[in-house]
Amino acid sequence: MELEIARELIQFINASPSCYHAADTAARMLSERGYARLWESQPWRLAPGCGYYVLRGDASLIAFRIPRSETAGFLLAAAHSDSPTFKIRETAEVRSAGGCLRLSVEPYGGMVMRSWLDRPLSAAGRVMVRRDGAIVSRLVNVDRDLLVIPSVAIHMDREVNKGTALRPNVDLLPLFGLGKEPGAFRRLIAETAGVPEADLLTTDLYLYPRQPAGLLGVQGELIAAPRLDDLQCAYACLRGFLDAAEGGSIPVLAVFHNEEVGSGTRQGADSTFLTDVLGRIGGALGWTEERRQTAAANSFLVSADNAHAVHPAHPEYADPGEAPVLGGGVVIKYNASQRYTTDAVSDAVFRQVCDQAGVPVQRYSNRADLPGGSTLGNLSTAHFSVHSVDVGLPQLAMHAAYEVAAAADTAALARAMEVYFSRTFRTGPEGCRI
């Protein structure tokens, strides 16, 4: 079962070369299970026993189900669809020395830049095209080895292995060709999108590594893949959401865009997207304001974003008492400054879920002098005030072009989320129950 889910994760990642493709892949999985798409610009009519999903910005998705019986509140989970990469600028082609043609790019998120050198790359994302007088979005994936960012030979940079700094505007522009066909990149994108070049209006295109995700290790116990952060959590939460039985809370899965750049967009975790959807669910169900408030009080959020495993070469970067390992199961993340939202209450609640699921649990805190990044939980709860726990799966090489995780851990989180979404969460004078 663990390897089966690991292989499904690999298929999900390989089908999702950009954040837009990740949301589309998730939407297709939901549609295949009978979930209906809703549009924010149209009225919503929701029926008991039915599932729905809504997209915003083509890369953020929220899915939910309406139980057949009265509900306490919402059981929410949040992951993100984006990963660090390079965005290709609208005016893409750059004539360079030696007759070469490169593409102008800009870093998106904080990545390990050197990991992008000397490997086959391509371009994927969305484009806006003209169709029947309207402007419509279309996914694009140039599904072939197209680009490379060549490094400087050691003969010319003898200090390269001591850590030469890379300048994005100089060293990290991908080589596209020898410049014999000006305008070829735009023509290629129009052709891939299936439209005349005159109908190609604008683009949101990103680089992605061409080497597919796969299993490795002596027993195939490891996954090496691009975009593990955070498609591993996104897939595990989606799998758990789809497999969950009906409980006494409304299950809600959110996959947000723009986490890697702060989430401060109309489709990010720091937007009104989640509260807009929850408000419309309550409105469609005829809730009063008092009912909305009690539903919020009886709600819980799992913020799922990967965690740092102990590095085999550098264990000193980990806190010795709270350092998760590959293959050790789900990680609950703590931070005293609440960059992770976990507290004693939410930790206890989620540990109970993992215990019911038979899933191993690890605990993670950054080394006290090495502050880490924040994630989705503290941004989401600023808009919807609920109990929240930050969790993840242990991995190595976070934010590199290729990352490494354990094959078994995806199944652990998927099982925990299946149990979580099947439960009912309530709070009151006697404490919390799930």
N, C-alpha and C positions, 0 to 999 in steps of 0.2 A: 504493500500500500504506500509506503514512504517513497519508494522509487517511482511508483506510478504517478504520484502527485508531483514529484520532482521533474519528471518528464513532461507533465502537463504545464508546469511552470516554464520549462524551456520553450515549449511551443508558444506559450503566451508571450514571452520575451521576444522570440524570433519574429512573431507576427506584429510586434509593436516597436518599429524602429524610431518612432517619435512619440511625444506625449499625445498627439492627436490620434495616432494609430492605437495607442494603449487604450484610450477612452472608447474608440470605435470597436476594438476587440472585446472589451468588457460589455459594451452595448449589444454586440451581436450574441454574446453568451447569454445575456439576459433575455434577449428576444427569443432565442431558441428554447428558453424555459418558460415562455409564455408571458413575459413582462411587456407591457405596452409603453411606448414612448409618449411622454407628455411634452407640450410646448409651453414655455412661459408666457407666450403672447396669446394663448387661447385659454378659455375656461377649463377647469378641471372637474371631472365627475368621477368619483372614486367609489369602487364597489368592494364590499367585504369579500375576503378570500382572494383578492386580485393583487398583482404586483405591477409596479410602474417604475419608470426611470426618466430623468430629465437631464439634458446636457446644457452647459453654458460655456461659451467660448470654444466649443469643439474639443476641449481637452479636460474639462471638469464634468463629473457625472455624479448624480445622487440617485440611488435606487431605494425603494421601500416597498413594503407589503402592508396591506390592511387586513388585520385579523378578523375572524368571523365573530368574535365575542368582544365585550367591553375591554378596553385596554387601560393600563396604568399610566404609561408614558412612552418614552422612546428609548430604545437600545441602539446607540449610535456607534459607528466605527468610521475612522477617517484615515486614509493613506494618501499618497500623491502620485501623479502620473509623470511628472517631469524629472529629469536627471541633468547633471552638469554636462554641457556640450558647447558647441560653437554655433551661433546663429549666422546664417549667410545673409549678407546685406543685399538690399534691393538692387543697387548698382554693384553687381557681383564681380565682374571681370576686372582684373588688375594686370596690366602689362608689366612684366618684370624682367630683370637682367637675364641675358642669355637667350632671349627670344621666348621665354616661358610665359605662360598665361596662368595666373593664380586667381583664387576667389577671395574677396574681401570678407572677413568674418570677425565676429566679436564674441568674447567669452560670455556664456550664459551660466551663471552659478560658479561656485568655487571648485575647480577641478584640479587634479594632478596633471598639469599640462604636458609634462614629458611623456606620459603614457600614451598620448595621441600620435607620437611621431612614428614614422616608418612602418605604418600599417595601412592596408587598404581601407578606404573610407568611401561613403557615398552620401547622398542628400535625401532627406525625407521631411515631410511636414504637410502643410496645407497651402493651397493657393485659392485666391478669389478670382472667379471667372465670370464673364458676362454670358447670360443665357436667357433668351426670350425677354430681354429688357430688364431682367433682375440680376443682382449680384449674388452669386452662390458660392459656397465653400466646397472644395474638392480635395480629397487626400491624394498625396503624391509620394511615391517611393521609387527612386531611380535604382532599381533592383539589380545592380551590377557593380563591380569594382570600378570606381570612377575617379577617385582622388587619393592623394597621399601628401603628407607633410614631411618632406625630407629633412633629416637632421644634417648638421654640418659635420664633415669628416673629422676624425680625431687628429689627422695630420694638420688640420687648419685651426683646431681648437684643442690644444694639448691639455687644457684644464677641464675638459668636458666632464670627466668622471669625478670631479671635485664639486660639481653642482653649478654649472653655468646658468645664469638667469635667462629666461626666455621672454621676449617681448612679443605680445600678441599681434601687434601691428606689423612686425617684421618677420619673426621666426615661425609663426603659426598659421600663415596663409596657405591653404592646401593647393598643391599643383594640379591644374586641370588639363593642361596640354601645352603644345608648343606654339600656340597663338596664331595658327594658320586660318582659323575660322572665327573672326570676331562675332560676338553675339550668339555663339554656339550654346552657351549655358541656358540662356533664356529660351532658345528654340527647343533644347532638349526637355526643359521643364514643361513647356506647352505641349510637346509631343507626348510626354509621359501622362499629362493630365487629360489628353485626348481632346484638346481644343486648338483652334487656330491661334497663332501667336498674338494676333490682334485682340483676341478675347481674353488673354491672360492679363489680369489687372494688377494684382499685388501678391506677395508671397510671405509666408512664415515658414522658412526652410532651415533645417539644422543638419549638421554633420552627424553621422553615426558610424561606428566600426562595423566592418563587414563580416568579421569572423563571428559565426553564430554561437549562441550559448550552448553549453554541453556539459556532460559529466566527465570528471577525471578523478585521479586517485587510484590506488592499488585495487580497491573494490568498488570504484565508481561512487565513492562516498562524498565527493565534493562537486559543487557546481561552479563553473567559471563562466561569467556572462557579463555583458554590458547591462547597465541600468538595473542591477539587483536592488540598489537603493533608488526607488522604493517599489519597483514592480514585484519584488518578492512578497512584500507585505500586502500590496494591492491585490495580488492574485490569491494569497492565502485568505484574506478577508472576504474576497468575492466568493471563493469556493465555500467557505464556511457559511456565508449568507445564503447561497443557493441551496445548500444541503440542510439547512436548519429546519426543524419542525416548528409548527405554530406555537407561540407562547402567549403570554398575557401582556406583552409590550409590542409596540410597533417597531420592527427592525428597520434600520436606516443605514445604508452604506454610502459614504461620500469618498470620492476620489478627486482630489483637488489638483489644479495646475498651479504653477508658479511658487511652489514651496521653496525651491532652491534660490529664489531671488527675493524672499521675504514675504510672499503671499499677499502683498498689498495691491491686488488687482480685482476686477469685477468678478473673476472666477476663482480667486484664491481663498484660502482659509480665513483670511482677515477681511473678507467681504461679507455681504448680507446673503450670499447664495444659500447657505444652510438655513438660516432663520427665515428666509423667504419661502423655502420649500416647506419647512415645518409649519409655518403660519398658514400656508395654503392647504396643507393636510387638515389642520384643525378647522379651517373655514369650511372645507368640503364636508367634514364630518359634523358640522353644526355646533362646534364647541363654543361655549361662552368664555368670557375672559377668565372667570374663576376656574373653569375647566382647563384652560391653557396653562394657568399657573400651577395647578396641581400636577398636570402632565409634565411640566418642566422639572418640578421637584422630584418626580418619580422617574427621572431619566438619568442615563449614564453614558459616558463617551469613552471609547477605546481609541487612543491616538496611536497609530501603528507606523513606525518608521525605524529602519534598521539601526542596530547598535554595533559598537566596536568590539570585536573579539580580541582576546589576548594575541598579540603578534608573536609568532614563533621566534623572530630575530630580536624583537624589542619588547620583552615583557615589562620593562621599566616604565613604559608609557601608561600602563594600566594601574588602577588602584588594586593593591594585592588582596584586599578583602572583598571587593565587588567587581570581579573581572570575569565576564562570561566567556565561554569557550565554544568553538565550533562543535555542533552536534549535541549541545547541552540543552536544547529546547528554547522555549520562549523567554525573552528577557524583559523584566520590568525595570524601567529606568527612573532614577531619582536624581534630583538636583535641588540643593538648598534654596537657590534663588528662583525656583519654580520655572526655569526654562523647560523642564519637564514637569507636568502637572501632577504627577503621582504624589499622594499623601498617604497617611496610615489607613484612612478609610478606603480609598480606591484600591490600594495595594491589597488589602484584606479581601475586598470583594472579588478582584480579578484572580487572586490566588485560589479562592474557593471555586471559581469557574474552572481553572486549570486542574484543580484536584478532581472535580467532577468529570472532567474530560480525560483524566489519566495522563496529563501532559506535564513533563518536567519544566520547572521554572528556575530561572537564574535572575540575579540582581545586578544592575549596572549603575555605577556612578563614575563620573569623570574623576581623574586624579585631581586633587583639590587645587593644584596650581596650574592645571591645564583646562580652562573652561571650554566646554563644547558648544555646539550650535543648538538653537531651539528648533522646535518642530511645529506640528499642527495643533496640539492640544491647547496650549495657552492662548493661541490666537482664536480658536473656535469658541472656547469658553468665555472669552471676553464679549462675545455676541450672544451666547446662549449658556447661561450660568448653570452648569450641572457638575456632578461628580465626574472626575476624569482621571484616567490612568494612561501613562505613556509606556508603550511596549515596543518591541522590535525583535528582529532576529539577528544573531551574531554574524558578522562578516569581516573580512579583511579587505584592504585596499579600497576603502570607501572613497568615492568620487574619482577613482581612476577610470580609464576607458574600459578596463575589464576588472571585475571584482570577483571575490571568492566567498563562498558560503558552504554550509553543510547541506547535503541533499535531504537529510531527515528532518531538518528544522522547519521546512515549509509545511510539511504534514502536521507537525505539532501545533503550529499557529492555526492552520485550517481547522483542525479538530477543536481547539479551544474556542474559535469563533463560531463554529457550528453549535456548540453547547451554549455559548453566550447568547446568540441570537434566538435560541429556543426558550429562553428563560423569561421571567417577569422580575423587574426591579422595582422595589418599593422602599420608601423611607417613612419613618414615623417615630412616635415616642419610644417604641421598642427597639429602634435601630434600623439598620439596612438589611434587606433580604433579597436574594437573587436565586 
